[in-house]
Amino acid sequence: TYVGYSYGVLDIVISFDEPTSVSALTFCFGGSSGYCPRDIEFFTSNDYENWTSQGQLANSIQPSKNTQAVPVVFYSPAECNYFEILVTSCFYSANYGNDYLYPCISELKLFK
């Protein structure tokens, strides 16, 4: 399943049926490696109105294959009802400007 491939910032919100602890995630990019997310911020919320930043991944690694997972591990698990991933740039937009901002995630896994 591809998430993205439309112009602009990619915003993914995952909701849980009950408070869930998130300690890490992995993602793969879709299509060309230039569409791989580069700058990402992670947020959590319990009510969908008040969000807390859990950190940023700035200038992430650029995998050579779209089957290579990019790992992200948090210093401590965050318990939440909602988990948000905000992708503000991909490698194409970082190199060629925002006219090329088409980030794409092809696979996303969250870990407790």
MARBA-573214 format. One record per residue: residue number from 1; x, y, z of N, C-alpha, C in turn. Coordinates in nm, 3 decimals, padded with zeros to 5 digits. Layout:
N
<seq: NUM; nxx: X; nyy: Y; nzz: Z; caxx: X; cayy: Y; cazz: Z; cxx: X; cyy: Y; czz: Z>
...
END
This chain:
112
<seq: 1; nxx: 00.085; nyy: -00.118; nzz: 00.000; caxx: 00.000; cayy: 00.000; cazz: 00.000; cxx: 00.088; cyy: 00.123; czz: 00.000>
<seq: 2; nxx: 00.065; nyy: 00.213; nzz: -00.094; caxx: 00.140; cayy: 00.338; cazz: -00.099; cxx: 00.065; cyy: 00.447; czz: -00.026>
<seq: 3; nxx: 00.137; nyy: 00.525; nzz: 00.053; caxx: 00.083; cayy: 00.644; cazz: 00.117; cxx: 00.163; cyy: 00.761; czz: 00.061>
<seq: 4; nxx: 00.097; nyy: 00.851; nzz: -00.005; caxx: 00.167; cayy: 00.966; cazz: -00.060; cxx: 00.153; cyy: 00.971; czz: -00.210>
<seq: 5; nxx: 00.258; nyy: 01.017; nzz: -00.276; caxx: 00.262; cayy: 01.040; cazz: -00.419; cxx: 00.166; cyy: 01.150; czz: -00.463>
<seq: 6; nxx: 00.134; nyy: 01.238; nzz: -00.372; caxx: 00.063; cayy: 01.359; cazz: -00.410; cxx: 00.148; cyy: 01.475; czz: -00.362>
<seq: 7; nxx: 00.132; nyy: 01.589; nzz: -00.426; caxx: 00.218; cayy: 01.701; cazz: -00.396; cxx: 00.196; cyy: 01.753; czz: -00.254>
<seq: 8; nxx: 00.304; nyy: 01.784; nzz: -00.184; caxx: 00.296; cayy: 01.851; cazz: -00.055; cxx: 00.342; cyy: 01.766; czz: 00.061>
<seq: 9; nxx: 00.325; nyy: 01.824; nzz: 00.177; caxx: 00.362; cayy: 01.757; cazz: 00.302; cxx: 00.275; cyy: 01.633; czz: 00.320>
<seq: 10; nxx: 00.336; nyy: 01.525; nzz: 00.363; caxx: 00.265; cayy: 01.399; cazz: 00.386; cxx: 00.235; cyy: 01.388; czz: 00.535>
<seq: 11; nxx: 00.107; nyy: 01.379; nzz: 00.569; caxx: 00.063; cayy: 01.372; cazz: 00.708; cxx: -00.015; cyy: 01.243; czz: 00.728>
<seq: 12; nxx: 00.039; nyy: 01.153; nzz: 00.811; caxx: -00.024; cayy: 01.025; cazz: 00.838; cxx: -00.061; cyy: 01.022; czz: 00.987>
<seq: 13; nxx: -00.188; nyy: 00.994; nzz: 01.017; caxx: -00.231; cayy: 00.980; cazz: 01.156; cxx: -00.287; cyy: 00.839; czz: 01.173>
<seq: 14; nxx: -00.235; nyy: 00.769; nzz: 01.273; caxx: -00.279; cayy: 00.633; cazz: 01.305; cxx: -00.354; cyy: 00.638; czz: 01.437>
<seq: 15; nxx: -00.474; nyy: 00.583; nzz: 01.439; caxx: -00.552; cayy: 00.581; cazz: 01.563; cxx: -00.555; cyy: 00.439; czz: 01.618>
<seq: 16; nxx: -00.557; nyy: 00.429; nzz: 01.751; caxx: -00.562; cayy: 00.301; cazz: 01.820; cxx: -00.692; cyy: 00.292; czz: 01.898>
<seq: 17; nxx: -00.742; nyy: 00.170; nzz: 01.915; caxx: -00.866; cayy: 00.148; cazz: 01.991; cxx: -00.849; cyy: 00.175; czz: 02.139>
<seq: 18; nxx: -00.727; nyy: 00.164; nzz: 02.187; caxx: -00.697; cayy: 00.188; cazz: 02.328; cxx: -00.557; cyy: 00.248; czz: 02.336>
<seq: 19; nxx: -00.521; nyy: 00.310; nzz: 02.449; caxx: -00.386; cayy: 00.365; cazz: 02.460; cxx: -00.281; cyy: 00.258; czz: 02.428>
<seq: 20; nxx: -00.188; nyy: 00.295; nzz: 02.342; caxx: -00.089; cayy: 00.200; cazz: 02.292; cxx: 00.050; cyy: 00.260; czz: 02.304>
<seq: 21; nxx: 00.145; nyy: 00.181; nzz: 02.344; caxx: 00.282; cayy: 00.223; cazz: 02.357; cxx: 00.354; cyy: 00.206; czz: 02.223>
<seq: 22; nxx: 00.420; nyy: 00.312; nzz: 02.176; caxx: 00.498; cayy: 00.307; cazz: 02.052; cxx: 00.643; cyy: 00.334; czz: 02.087>
<seq: 23; nxx: 00.731; nyy: 00.239; nzz: 02.055; caxx: 00.873; cayy: 00.255; cazz: 02.088; cxx: 00.962; cyy: 00.268; czz: 01.965>
<seq: 24; nxx: 00.911; nyy: 00.225; nzz: 01.849; caxx: 00.992; cayy: 00.229; cazz: 01.727; cxx: 00.902; cyy: 00.215; czz: 01.605>
<seq: 25; nxx: 00.958; nyy: 00.244; nzz: 01.489; caxx: 00.887; cayy: 00.223; cazz: 01.364; cxx: 00.989; cyy: 00.200; czz: 01.253>
<seq: 26; nxx: 00.942; nyy: 00.141; nzz: 01.146; caxx: 01.021; cayy: 00.131; cazz: 01.024; cxx: 00.933; cyy: 00.171; czz: 00.908>
<seq: 27; nxx: 00.996; nyy: 00.222; nzz: 00.802; caxx: 00.921; cayy: 00.252; cazz: 00.681; cxx: 01.007; cyy: 00.223; czz: 00.559>
<seq: 28; nxx: 00.942; nyy: 00.193; nzz: 00.451; caxx: 01.005; cayy: 00.180; cazz: 00.320; cxx: 00.946; cyy: 00.290; czz: 00.232>
<seq: 29; nxx: 01.021; nyy: 00.334; nzz: 00.133; caxx: 00.970; cayy: 00.437; cazz: 00.042; cxx: 00.907; cyy: 00.372; czz: -00.080>
<seq: 30; nxx: 00.828; nyy: 00.448; nzz: -00.150; caxx: 00.765; cayy: 00.399; cazz: -00.273; cxx: 00.830; cyy: 00.462; czz: -00.394>
<seq: 31; nxx: 00.843; nyy: 00.384; nzz: -00.501; caxx: 00.897; cayy: 00.437; cazz: -00.626; cxx: 01.046; cyy: 00.461; czz: -00.618>
<seq: 32; nxx: 01.091; nyy: 00.570; nzz: -00.677; caxx: 01.232; cayy: 00.607; cazz: -00.681; cxx: 01.279; cyy: 00.650; czz: -00.542>
<seq: 33; nxx: 01.409; nyy: 00.631; nzz: -00.514; caxx: 01.462; cayy: 00.667; cazz: -00.382; cxx: 01.452; cyy: 00.817; czz: -00.355>
<seq: 34; nxx: 01.437; nyy: 00.898; nzz: -00.456; caxx: 01.420; cayy: 01.042; cazz: -00.436; cxx: 01.292; cyy: 01.077; czz: -00.365>
<seq: 35; nxx: 01.192; nyy: 00.987; nzz: -00.369; caxx: 01.065; cayy: 01.010; cazz: -00.300; cxx: 01.069; cyy: 00.965; czz: -00.154>
<seq: 36; nxx: 01.181; nyy: 00.907; nzz: -00.111; caxx: 01.195; cayy: 00.861; cazz: 00.027; cxx: 01.185; cyy: 00.981; czz: 00.122>
<seq: 37; nxx: 01.106; nyy: 00.970; nzz: 00.228; caxx: 01.100; cayy: 01.079; cazz: 00.326; cxx: 01.238; cyy: 01.113; czz: 00.382>
<seq: 38; nxx: 01.266; nyy: 01.241; nzz: 00.391; caxx: 01.397; cayy: 01.288; cazz: 00.439; cxx: 01.385; cyy: 01.354; czz: 00.576>
<seq: 39; nxx: 01.291; nyy: 01.446; nzz: 00.592; caxx: 01.271; cayy: 01.517; cazz: 00.718; cxx: 01.132; cyy: 01.484; czz: 00.771>
<seq: 40; nxx: 01.128; nyy: 01.429; nzz: 00.893; caxx: 01.003; cayy: 01.377; cazz: 00.949; cxx: 00.994; cyy: 01.421; czz: 01.094>
<seq: 41; nxx: 00.873; nyy: 01.456; nzz: 01.139; caxx: 00.850; cayy: 01.481; cazz: 01.281; cxx: 00.739; cyy: 01.388; czz: 01.326>
<seq: 42; nxx: 00.753; nyy: 01.342; nzz: 01.450; caxx: 00.659; cayy: 01.244; cazz: 01.506; cxx: 00.584; cyy: 01.309; czz: 01.623>
<seq: 43; nxx: 00.452; nyy: 01.288; nzz: 01.628; caxx: 00.368; cayy: 01.345; cazz: 01.733; cxx: 00.280; cyy: 01.237; czz: 01.793>
<seq: 44; nxx: 00.240; nyy: 01.257; nzz: 01.919; caxx: 00.141; cayy: 01.170; cazz: 01.983; cxx: 00.032; cyy: 01.256; czz: 02.045>
<seq: 45; nxx: -00.085; nyy: 01.194; nzz: 02.061; caxx: -00.198; cayy: 01.262; cazz: 02.123; cxx: -00.289; cyy: 01.158; czz: 02.188>
<seq: 46; nxx: -00.361; nyy: 01.200; nzz: 02.289; caxx: -00.462; cayy: 01.114; cazz: 02.350; cxx: -00.602; cyy: 01.157; czz: 02.314>
<seq: 47; nxx: -00.618; nyy: 01.282; nzz: 02.262; caxx: -00.751; cayy: 01.335; cazz: 02.234; cxx: -00.767; cyy: 01.391; czz: 02.093>
<seq: 48; nxx: -00.666; nyy: 01.384; nzz: 02.010; caxx: -00.665; cayy: 01.434; cazz: 01.871; cxx: -00.665; cyy: 01.587; czz: 01.863>
<seq: 49; nxx: -00.657; nyy: 01.653; nzz: 01.977; caxx: -00.652; cayy: 01.801; cazz: 01.976; cxx: -00.519; cyy: 01.853; czz: 02.027>
<seq: 50; nxx: -00.466; nyy: 01.792; nzz: 02.129; caxx: -00.339; cayy: 01.834; cazz: 02.189; cxx: -00.231; cyy: 01.733; czz: 02.149>
<seq: 51; nxx: -00.131; nyy: 01.784; nzz: 02.077; caxx: -00.026; cayy: 01.697; cazz: 02.022; cxx: 00.108; cyy: 01.727; czz: 02.089>
<seq: 52; nxx: 00.187; nyy: 01.624; nzz: 02.112; caxx: 00.320; cayy: 01.636; cazz: 02.170; cxx: 00.422; cyy: 01.582; czz: 02.071>
<seq: 53; nxx: 00.523; nyy: 01.662; nzz: 02.042; caxx: 00.629; cayy: 01.615; cazz: 01.954; cxx: 00.712; cyy: 01.509; czz: 02.025>
<seq: 54; nxx: 00.739; nyy: 01.400; nzz: 01.956; caxx: 00.823; cayy: 01.293; cazz: 02.008; cxx: 00.962; cyy: 01.296; czz: 01.946>
<seq: 55; nxx: 00.986; nyy: 01.395; nzz: 01.862; caxx: 01.118; cayy: 01.411; cazz: 01.802; cxx: 01.113; cyy: 01.420; czz: 01.652>
<seq: 56; nxx: 01.229; nyy: 01.444; nzz: 01.596; caxx: 01.242; cayy: 01.462; cazz: 01.452; cxx: 01.349; cyy: 01.368; czz: 01.397>
<seq: 57; nxx: 01.330; nyy: 01.334; nzz: 01.273; caxx: 01.432; cayy: 01.264; cazz: 01.197; cxx: 01.469; cyy: 01.359; czz: 01.084>
<seq: 58; nxx: 01.585; nyy: 01.419; nzz: 01.096; caxx: 01.628; cayy: 01.517; cazz: 00.997; cxx: 01.737; cyy: 01.456; czz: 00.910>
<seq: 59; nxx: 01.720; nyy: 01.472; nzz: 00.780; caxx: 01.817; cayy: 01.421; cazz: 00.684; cxx: 01.839; cyy: 01.271; czz: 00.703>
<seq: 60; nxx: 01.728; nyy: 01.196; nzz: 00.697; caxx: 01.735; cayy: 01.051; cazz: 00.716; cxx: 01.822; cyy: 00.988; czz: 00.607>
<seq: 61; nxx: 01.855; nyy: 00.863; nzz: 00.628; caxx: 01.934; cayy: 00.791; cazz: 00.528; cxx: 01.851; cyy: 00.770; czz: 00.402>
<seq: 62; nxx: 01.915; nyy: 00.765; nzz: 00.289; caxx: 01.847; cayy: 00.740; cazz: 00.162; cxx: 01.879; cyy: 00.598; czz: 00.118>
<seq: 63; nxx: 01.785; nyy: 00.506; nzz: 00.139; caxx: 01.810; cayy: 00.366; cazz: 00.101; cxx: 01.826; cyy: 00.353; czz: -00.050>
<seq: 64; nxx: 01.900; nyy: 00.253; nzz: -00.090; caxx: 01.919; cayy: 00.231; cazz: -00.234; cxx: 01.808; cyy: 00.149; czz: -00.296>
<seq: 65; nxx: 01.733; nyy: 00.073; nzz: -00.213; caxx: 01.624; cayy: -00.009; cazz: -00.264; cxx: 01.497; cyy: 00.023; czz: -00.188>
<seq: 66; nxx: 01.382; nyy: 00.015; nzz: -00.256; caxx: 01.257; cayy: 00.046; cazz: -00.187; cxx: 01.210; cyy: -00.067; czz: -00.097>
<seq: 67; nxx: 01.286; nyy: -00.174; nzz: -00.087; caxx: 01.255; cayy: -00.282; cazz: 00.008; cxx: 01.339; cyy: -00.271; czz: 00.134>
<seq: 68; nxx: 01.430; nyy: -00.175; nzz: 00.138; caxx: 01.517; cayy: -00.155; cazz: 00.255; cxx: 01.445; cyy: -00.066; czz: 00.355>
<seq: 69; nxx: 01.417; nyy: -00.118; nzz: 00.475; caxx: 01.344; cayy: -00.043; cazz: 00.576; cxx: 01.434; cyy: 00.058; czz: 00.646>
<seq: 70; nxx: 01.378; nyy: 00.176; nzz: 00.672; caxx: 01.446; cayy: 00.280; cazz: 00.749; cxx: 01.397; cyy: 00.268; czz: 00.894>
<seq: 71; nxx: 01.488; nyy: 00.241; nzz: 00.988; caxx: 01.445; cayy: 00.225; cazz: 01.128; cxx: 01.445; cyy: 00.358; czz: 01.204>
<seq: 72; nxx: 01.349; nyy: 00.374; nzz: 01.294; caxx: 01.343; cayy: 00.488; cazz: 01.386; cxx: 01.311; cyy: 00.431; czz: 01.523>
<seq: 73; nxx: 01.398; nyy: 00.456; nzz: 01.621; caxx: 01.378; cayy: 00.406; cazz: 01.757; cxx: 01.374; cyy: 00.525; czz: 01.851>
<seq: 74; nxx: 01.272; nyy: 00.532; nzz: 01.936; caxx: 01.257; cayy: 00.642; cazz: 02.030; cxx: 01.334; cyy: 00.611; czz: 02.158>
<seq: 75; nxx: 01.381; nyy: 00.715; nzz: 02.226; caxx: 01.456; cayy: 00.697; cazz: 02.351; cxx: 01.371; cyy: 00.627; czz: 02.457>
<seq: 76; nxx: 01.243; nyy: 00.661; nzz: 02.461; caxx: 01.151; cayy: 00.593; cazz: 02.553; cxx: 01.017; cyy: 00.579; czz: 02.483>
<seq: 77; nxx: 00.944; nyy: 00.471; nzz: 02.511; caxx: 00.815; cayy: 00.450; cazz: 02.446; cxx: 00.716; cyy: 00.562; czz: 02.481>
<seq: 78; nxx: 00.630; nyy: 00.595; nzz: 02.387; caxx: 00.526; cayy: 00.695; cazz: 02.408; cxx: 00.391; cyy: 00.625; czz: 02.404>
<seq: 79; nxx: 00.311; nyy: 00.644; nzz: 02.507; caxx: 00.177; cayy: 00.585; cazz: 02.508; cxx: 00.079; cyy: 00.687; czz: 02.454>
<seq: 80; nxx: -00.006; nyy: 00.643; nzz: 02.361; caxx: -00.095; cayy: 00.738; cazz: 02.296; cxx: -00.216; cyy: 00.667; czz: 02.236>
<seq: 81; nxx: -00.316; nyy: 00.747; nzz: 02.203; caxx: -00.431; cayy: 00.699; cazz: 02.126; cxx: -00.415; cyy: 00.730; czz: 01.978>
<seq: 82; nxx: -00.330; nyy: 00.831; nzz: 01.947; caxx: -00.307; cayy: 00.873; cazz: 01.809; cxx: -00.157; cyy: 00.895; czz: 01.789>
<seq: 83; nxx: -00.107; nyy: 00.850; nzz: 01.676; caxx: 00.033; cayy: 00.867; cazz: 01.640; cxx: 00.039; cyy: 00.933; czz: 01.503>
<seq: 84; nxx: 00.111; nyy: 01.044; nzz: 01.496; caxx: 00.117; cayy: 01.120; cazz: 01.370; cxx: 00.260; cyy: 01.122; czz: 01.316>
<seq: 85; nxx: 00.270; nyy: 01.105; nzz: 01.186; caxx: 00.397; cayy: 01.114; cazz: 01.114; cxx: 00.382; cyy: 01.227; czz: 01.013>
<seq: 86; nxx: 00.464; nyy: 01.330; nzz: 01.028; caxx: 00.457; cayy: 01.447; cazz: 00.940; cxx: 00.586; cyy: 01.454; czz: 00.859>
<seq: 87; nxx: 00.575; nyy: 01.425; nzz: 00.729; caxx: 00.691; cayy: 01.427; cazz: 00.640; cxx: 00.695; cyy: 01.562; czz: 00.570>
<seq: 88; nxx: 00.799; nyy: 01.640; nzz: 00.598; caxx: 00.807; cayy: 01.775; cazz: 00.541; cxx: 00.900; cyy: 01.786; czz: 00.421>
<seq: 89; nxx: 00.979; nyy: 01.683; nzz: 00.394; caxx: 01.059; cayy: 01.684; cazz: 00.271; cxx: 01.098; cyy: 01.542; czz: 00.233>
<seq: 90; nxx: 01.125; nyy: 01.526; nzz: 00.105; caxx: 01.182; cayy: 01.402; cazz: 00.053; cxx: 01.316; cyy: 01.439; czz: -00.010>
<seq: 91; nxx: 01.391; nyy: 01.342; nzz: -00.058; caxx: 01.523; cayy: 01.373; cazz: -00.112; cxx: 01.516; cyy: 01.456; czz: -00.240>
<seq: 92; nxx: 01.413; nyy: 01.434; nzz: -00.323; caxx: 01.398; cayy: 01.518; cazz: -00.442; cxx: 01.373; cyy: 01.663; czz: -00.406>
<seq: 93; nxx: 01.284; nyy: 01.690; nzz: -00.309; caxx: 01.255; cayy: 01.830; cazz: -00.274; cxx: 01.375; cyy: 01.895; czz: -00.206>
<seq: 94; nxx: 01.451; nyy: 01.819; nzz: -00.130; caxx: 01.571; cayy: 01.875; cazz: -00.066; cxx: 01.676; cyy: 01.914; czz: -00.169>
<seq: 95; nxx: 01.684; nyy: 01.837; nzz: -00.277; caxx: 01.785; cayy: 01.864; cazz: -00.380; cxx: 01.739; cyy: 01.962; czz: -00.488>
<seq: 96; nxx: 01.608; nyy: 01.961; nzz: -00.521; caxx: 01.561; cayy: 02.038; cazz: -00.636; cxx: 01.453; cyy: 02.141; czz: -00.602>
<seq: 97; nxx: 01.413; nyy: 02.153; nzz: -00.476; caxx: 01.312; cayy: 02.251; cazz: -00.437; cxx: 01.175; cyy: 02.188; czz: -00.417>
<seq: 98; nxx: 01.084; nyy: 02.268; nzz: -00.360; caxx: 00.952; cayy: 02.218; cazz: -00.323; cxx: 00.863; cyy: 02.179; czz: -00.440>
<seq: 99; nxx: 00.899; nyy: 02.216; nzz: -00.563; caxx: 00.823; cayy: 02.168; cazz: -00.679; cxx: 00.832; cyy: 02.015; czz: -00.690>
<seq: 100; nxx: 00.929; nyy: 01.956; nzz: -00.621; caxx: 00.951; cayy: 01.812; cazz: -00.626; cxx: 00.913; cyy: 01.743; czz: -00.495>
<seq: 101; nxx: 00.824; nyy: 01.805; nzz: -00.417; caxx: 00.783; cayy: 01.750; cazz: -00.288; cxx: 00.670; cyy: 01.650; czz: -00.307>
<seq: 102; nxx: 00.709; nyy: 01.524; nzz: -00.331; caxx: 00.615; cayy: 01.413; cazz: -00.348; cxx: 00.661; cyy: 01.294; czz: -00.263>
<seq: 103; nxx: 00.665; nyy: 01.307; nzz: -00.130; caxx: 00.712; cayy: 01.196; cazz: -00.049; cxx: 00.617; cyy: 01.077; czz: -00.055>
<seq: 104; nxx: 00.672; nyy: 00.959; nzz: -00.045; caxx: 00.590; cayy: 00.838; cazz: -00.053; cxx: 00.644; cyy: 00.732; czz: 00.041>
<seq: 105; nxx: 00.553; nyy: 00.673; nzz: 00.119; caxx: 00.586; cayy: 00.561; cazz: 00.205; cxx: 00.509; cyy: 00.440; czz: 00.153>
<seq: 106; nxx: 00.580; nyy: 00.329; nzz: 00.129; caxx: 00.514; cayy: 00.212; cazz: 00.075; cxx: 00.480; cyy: 00.109; czz: 00.183>
<seq: 107; nxx: 00.551; nyy: 00.113; nzz: 00.295; caxx: 00.524; cayy: 00.020; cazz: 00.404; cxx: 00.563; cyy: 00.088; czz: 00.534>
<seq: 108; nxx: 00.477; nyy: 00.077; nzz: 00.633; caxx: 00.499; cayy: 00.139; cazz: 00.762; cxx: 00.466; cyy: 00.037; czz: 00.871>
<seq: 109; nxx: 00.559; nyy: 00.020; nzz: 00.966; caxx: 00.535; cayy: -00.071; cazz: 01.078; cxx: 00.565; cyy: 00.003; czz: 01.208>
<seq: 110; nxx: 00.473; nyy: -00.007; nzz: 01.304; caxx: 00.494; cayy: 00.047; cazz: 01.438; cxx: 00.523; cyy: -00.068; czz: 01.533>
<seq: 111; nxx: 00.608; nyy: -00.042; nzz: 01.633; caxx: 00.645; cayy: -00.144; cazz: 01.730; cxx: 00.615; cyy: -00.095; czz: 01.871>
<seq: 112; nxx: 00.562; nyy: -00.186; nzz: 01.954; caxx: 00.532; cayy: -00.153; cazz: 02.093; cxx: 00.659; cyy: -00.156; czz: 02.176>
END
